[in-house]
Amino acid sequence: MRSPNAPCPCGSGRKFKRCCRRLHQGTPAADPEALMRSRYSAYAVGAVEYLLDTTDPEGPQHRDDRAAWAEEIRRFSTLTRFQKLEVREVGPIVDDRAEVLFFAKLSREGQDVSFAERSVFVRRDGRWFYVSGEHVAPDHAGP
């Protein structure tokens, strides 16, 4: 587990305890960007339950078999090195929905598995959830 005083994996420049860790412990994300950053950090530190709990239960990424889903995320998080997150674009909130474009620099077994994604988020009962994401070519994901 990451030290609370270590830099937050999301790249905010703040200590983990003053950034995404608070969200992992139950503080609601203020906006889609905060949720996206906290989910990246959750993958990096293995906060599997947070990832399950912040996925839209009505969205296509939600899985009914929570145990199998958790194990899949745990395996991914353990085998992946989370090197850097770049938020490239945050869209406006319209009808409790918004998009965030980001680039995640990752590696697995020495291989680059980085990707850019345009993620969709929805606010339900005052809380933000991840709905889905579409991979985009890194060269089309902005500077």
C-alpha contacts under 8 A as a table, 3 or more apart, distances in Angstrom:
res1	aa1	res2	aa2	distance
1	M	45	V	6.04
1	M	46	G	7.66
2	R	6	A	6.91
2	R	45	V	6.24
3	S	6	A	5.26
3	S	16	F	7.50
4	P	15	K	6.77
4	P	16	F	5.19
4	P	17	K	4.60
4	P	21	R	7.61
5	N	15	K	5.27
5	N	16	F	6.03
5	N	17	K	6.28
6	A	15	K	5.51
6	A	16	F	5.77
7	P	11	G	7.59
7	P	13	G	6.31
7	P	14	R	5.86
7	P	15	K	4.48
7	P	16	F	5.40
8	C	11	G	6.03
8	C	12	S	6.62
8	C	13	G	6.74
8	C	14	R	6.00
8	C	15	K	5.28
8	C	16	F	3.97
8	C	17	K	7.76
8	C	19	C	6.53
8	C	20	C	6.81
8	C	41	S	7.22
9	P	12	S	7.87
9	P	16	F	7.31
9	P	40	Y	7.52
9	P	41	S	5.18
9	P	44	A	6.75
9	P	82	F	7.75
9	P	84	K	7.39
9	P	85	L	7.80
10	C	20	C	7.57
10	C	37	R	5.23
10	C	38	S	6.81
10	C	40	Y	6.35
10	C	41	S	5.45
10	C	84	K	7.38
10	C	85	L	5.91
11	G	14	R	7.79
11	G	84	K	6.86
11	G	85	L	6.16
11	G	86	E	7.65
12	S	19	C	7.75
14	R	18	R	6.39
14	R	19	C	6.17
15	K	18	R	5.35
15	K	19	C	6.25
16	F	19	C	5.09
16	F	20	C	5.95
16	F	21	R	5.65
17	K	20	C	6.94
17	K	21	R	5.12
17	K	22	R	6.38
18	R	21	R	6.91
18	R	22	R	6.67
19	C	22	R	6.15
19	C	23	L	7.56
20	C	23	L	5.20
20	C	24	H	6.32
20	C	37	R	7.37
20	C	38	S	4.95
20	C	41	S	6.70
21	R	24	H	4.91
21	R	25	Q	6.22
21	R	38	S	7.79
22	R	25	Q	5.11
22	R	26	G	6.57
22	R	27	T	5.71
23	L	26	G	5.15
23	L	27	T	4.46
23	L	28	P	5.94
23	L	29	A	6.38
23	L	38	S	6.78
24	H	27	T	7.21
24	H	38	S	7.30
24	H	42	A	7.23
24	H	47	A	7.10
24	H	50	Y	5.85
28	P	127	R	6.29
28	P	128	W	7.59
29	A	32	P	7.30
29	A	34	A	5.51
29	A	35	L	5.22
29	A	127	R	7.08
29	A	128	W	6.50
30	A	34	A	6.26
30	A	35	L	7.55
30	A	128	W	7.85
31	D	34	A	5.41
31	D	35	L	6.42
31	D	128	W	6.83
32	P	35	L	5.07
32	P	36	M	6.09
32	P	98	A	6.70
32	P	99	E	7.40
32	P	100	V	7.09
32	P	121	F	6.12
32	P	122	V	7.99
32	P	128	W	6.48
32	P	129	F	7.98
33	E	36	M	5.03
33	E	37	R	6.10
33	E	87	V	8.00
33	E	90	V	6.81
33	E	100	V	6.48
34	A	37	R	5.17
34	A	38	S	6.03
35	L	38	S	5.06
35	L	39	R	6.06
35	L	128	W	6.86
35	L	129	F	7.45
35	L	130	Y	7.78
36	M	39	R	5.16
36	M	40	Y	6.32
36	M	100	V	7.57
36	M	130	Y	7.66
37	R	40	Y	5.18
37	R	41	S	6.26
37	R	85	L	7.98
38	S	41	S	4.97
38	S	42	A	6.00
39	R	42	A	4.80
39	R	43	Y	6.32
39	R	50	Y	7.64
39	R	51	L	6.19
40	Y	43	Y	5.27
40	Y	44	A	6.36
40	Y	85	L	7.70
41	S	44	A	4.88
41	S	45	V	6.16
42	A	45	V	5.27
42	A	46	G	5.60
42	A	47	A	4.59
42	A	48	V	6.76
42	A	50	Y	6.86
42	A	51	L	6.66
43	Y	46	G	5.14
43	Y	47	A	6.33
43	Y	48	V	7.08
43	Y	51	L	7.63
43	Y	73	I	7.71
43	Y	77	S	5.34
44	A	47	A	7.91
44	A	77	S	6.23
44	A	81	R	7.39
44	A	82	F	5.67
45	V	77	S	7.58
46	G	74	R	6.38
46	G	77	S	5.85
46	G	78	T	7.26
47	A	50	Y	5.59
47	A	51	L	6.77
48	V	51	L	5.20
48	V	52	L	6.45
48	V	70	A	6.17
48	V	73	I	6.51
48	V	74	R	6.35
49	E	52	L	5.09
49	E	53	D	6.03
49	E	70	A	7.28
50	Y	53	D	5.05
50	Y	54	T	6.06
51	L	54	T	5.32
51	L	55	T	6.36
52	L	55	T	5.52
52	L	62	H	7.81
52	L	66	R	7.81
52	L	70	A	7.27
53	D	56	D	7.97
54	T	128	W	7.29
54	T	129	F	4.94
54	T	130	Y	6.17
55	T	59	G	7.50
55	T	61	Q	7.05
55	T	62	H	6.22
55	T	129	F	5.26
55	T	130	Y	4.76
55	T	131	V	6.24
56	D	59	G	5.03
56	D	61	Q	7.52
56	D	62	H	6.45
56	D	122	V	7.56
56	D	129	F	4.99
56	D	130	Y	5.53
56	D	131	V	5.19
57	P	62	H	5.52
58	E	62	H	7.04
58	E	131	V	7.95
59	G	62	H	5.80
59	G	131	V	5.07
59	G	132	S	7.01
60	P	131	V	6.90
60	P	132	S	6.73
61	Q	131	V	6.66
61	Q	132	S	6.17
63	R	66	R	6.35
63	R	69	W	6.53
65	D	68	A	5.60
65	D	69	W	6.16
66	R	69	W	5.01
66	R	70	A	5.93
67	A	70	A	5.12
67	A	71	E	6.22
68	A	71	E	5.11
68	A	72	E	6.20
69	W	72	E	5.13
69	W	73	I	6.36
70	A	73	I	5.18
70	A	74	R	6.02
71	E	74	R	4.94
71	E	75	R	6.06
72	E	75	R	5.26
72	E	76	F	6.25
73	I	76	F	5.04
73	I	77	S	6.03
74	R	77	S	5.14
74	R	78	T	6.07
75	R	78	T	5.18
75	R	79	L	6.15
76	F	79	L	5.37
76	F	80	T	5.99
77	S	80	T	5.34
77	S	81	R	7.75
78	T	81	R	7.91
79	L	108	R	6.04
79	L	109	E	7.42
80	T	106	L	6.67
80	T	107	S	5.80
80	T	108	R	4.78
80	T	109	E	7.72
81	R	106	L	5.55
81	R	107	S	5.17
81	R	108	R	6.16
82	F	104	A	7.65
82	F	105	K	6.52
82	F	106	L	4.88
82	F	107	S	6.93
83	Q	104	A	7.65
83	Q	105	K	5.38
83	Q	106	L	5.56
83	Q	107	S	7.64
84	K	104	A	5.91
84	K	105	K	5.00
84	K	106	L	7.25
85	L	102	F	7.15
85	L	103	F	5.93
85	L	104	A	4.73
85	L	105	K	6.35
86	E	102	F	5.55
86	E	103	F	5.10
86	E	104	A	6.46
87	V	90	V	7.60
87	V	100	V	7.40
87	V	101	L	6.24
87	V	102	F	4.38
87	V	103	F	6.50
88	R	100	V	7.68
88	R	101	L	5.45
88	R	102	F	5.15
88	R	103	F	7.17
88	R	141	A	7.10
88	R	142	G	6.37
88	R	143	P	7.38
89	E	100	V	5.74
89	E	101	L	4.94
89	E	102	F	6.93
90	V	98	A	7.77
90	V	99	E	6.18
90	V	100	V	4.58
90	V	101	L	6.40
91	G	98	A	5.79
91	G	99	E	5.17
91	G	100	V	6.10
92	P	98	A	5.91
92	P	99	E	7.49
93	I	96	D	5.96
93	I	97	R	5.44
93	I	98	A	4.73
93	I	99	E	7.95
94	V	97	R	5.32
94	V	98	A	6.39
96	D	122	V	5.60
96	D	123	R	5.03
96	D	124	R	7.63
97	R	120	V	7.14
97	R	121	F	5.60
97	R	122	V	4.46
97	R	123	R	6.42
98	A	120	V	5.88
98	A	121	F	5.36
98	A	122	V	6.62
99	E	118	R	6.46
99	E	119	S	5.39
99	E	120	V	4.58
99	E	121	F	6.11
100	V	118	R	5.62
100	V	119	S	5.27
100	V	120	V	6.73
100	V	121	F	7.99
101	L	116	A	7.25
101	L	117	E	5.69
101	L	118	R	4.29
101	L	119	S	6.29
101	L	141	A	7.09
102	F	116	A	5.59
102	F	117	E	5.61
102	F	118	R	6.59
102	F	141	A	7.41
103	F	114	S	7.45
103	F	115	F	5.82
103	F	116	A	4.18
103	F	117	E	6.52
103	F	138	P	7.21
103	F	141	A	7.44
104	A	114	S	5.56
104	A	115	F	5.57
104	A	116	A	6.24
105	K	112	D	7.76
105	K	113	V	7.32
105	K	114	S	4.47
105	K	115	F	6.77
106	L	112	D	6.11
106	L	113	V	5.29
106	L	114	S	4.63
106	L	115	F	7.76
107	S	110	G	5.97
107	S	111	Q	5.27
107	S	112	D	4.46
107	S	113	V	5.06
107	S	114	S	6.70
108	R	111	Q	5.24
108	R	112	D	6.63
108	R	113	V	6.58
115	F	135	H	6.95
115	F	136	V	7.61
115	F	137	A	7.61
115	F	138	P	6.54
116	A	135	H	5.69
116	A	136	V	5.43
116	A	137	A	6.42
116	A	138	P	5.35
116	A	141	A	6.43
117	E	133	G	6.01
117	E	134	E	5.38
117	E	135	H	4.28
117	E	136	V	5.47
117	E	141	A	7.92
118	R	133	G	5.45
118	R	134	E	5.28
118	R	135	H	6.42
118	R	136	V	6.96
119	S	130	Y	7.37
119	S	131	V	7.45
119	S	132	S	5.77
119	S	133	G	4.04
119	S	134	E	6.40
120	V	130	Y	6.26
120	V	131	V	5.43
120	V	132	S	5.45
120	V	133	G	6.01
121	F	128	W	6.57
121	F	129	F	5.48
121	F	130	Y	4.63
121	F	131	V	5.31
121	F	132	S	7.43
122	V	128	W	5.60
122	V	129	F	5.37
122	V	130	Y	6.64
122	V	131	V	6.64
123	R	126	G	5.92
123	R	127	R	5.23
123	R	128	W	4.29
123	R	129	F	6.19
124	R	127	R	5.37
124	R	128	W	6.42
124	R	129	F	7.49
136	V	140	H	6.68
136	V	141	A	6.60
137	A	140	H	5.24
137	A	141	A	6.45
138	P	141	A	5.03
138	P	142	G	7.66
139	D	142	G	6.71
139	D	143	P	7.92
